[in-house]
Amino acid sequence: MKLIIGNWKMHPYFADEAKRIFSSVKKTASKLGNVNTVICPPFVYIHELKKISKGKVALCAQDLFHETAGPYTGEVSGEMLKDVGAEFVLAGHSERRGMGETNSDVSLKVQAAHKAGLTAVVCIGETVRDQSGSYLDHVARDLRESFSKVQKKNLKKCIVAYEPVWAIGKGDSLPPELIEEMAIFITKNLSDLYGQDEGKAVPVLYGGSVTGRNAEEIIKRGGVDGLLVGHESLNPESFMEILKAAEKA
Ligand code: PGA
């Protein structure tokens, strides 16, 4: 079973447009037997979209705050997200990290997600790729620190999304053989932290300029369990192609 997550980021402008895109994704998703489809809309659309999802497309929030409730103006807790229908939540997306979020913040968010009964999609990835291989240290550190509060029993509520920051929104994805290398590296690191069987059981997704044209290749040859798709997930035609590619692979 492949997992395809569409991250809408701060789009679309209108609730009606969100419903229209979501309904067309649902139509394709409900015909597929080998793909779990998940959409991450802005917070304000989650509740409405949940009502029309009919269990065919799961909902994922794009972020959460680590406290349950309290004097935190502008924040949203995992419990609130769960209550309006989210099953998943992104933690540590590179665009949040770019606004100052650290691995230590991410670790609190992952812990809060689990407390609320949500599955955490932990986003990690290097900002640059250099010849010296320091990107491997970057990814290992992101993993170690972002997972620092995850107990073994909660590992089944974790997904890792590997997104090299330099490939996000740029039109160029990482070649499949390098994605495969990183997927193995991530699983090895998780196995070192939690044990081999536990580490292997954590799904690893790839994200960063996934399109209808490269999705099949990445899934077939990239050794990943699915994809985290950004801008192409807002275009129902492209996202449909990605879902179909995942179904075939
Ligand atoms: P992209 O974004 O597919 O537009 O590169 C991926 C993401 O931000 O998760």
Boltz pocket constraint, residues with backbone or C-beta under 6 A from the ligand:
constraints:
  - pocket:
      binder: B
      contacts: [[A, 7], [A, 163], [A, 167], [A, 168], [A, 169], [A, 170], [A, 171], [A, 207], [A, 208], [A, 209], [A, 210], [A, 228], [A, 229], [A, 230], [A, 231], [A, 232]]
      max_distance: 6.0
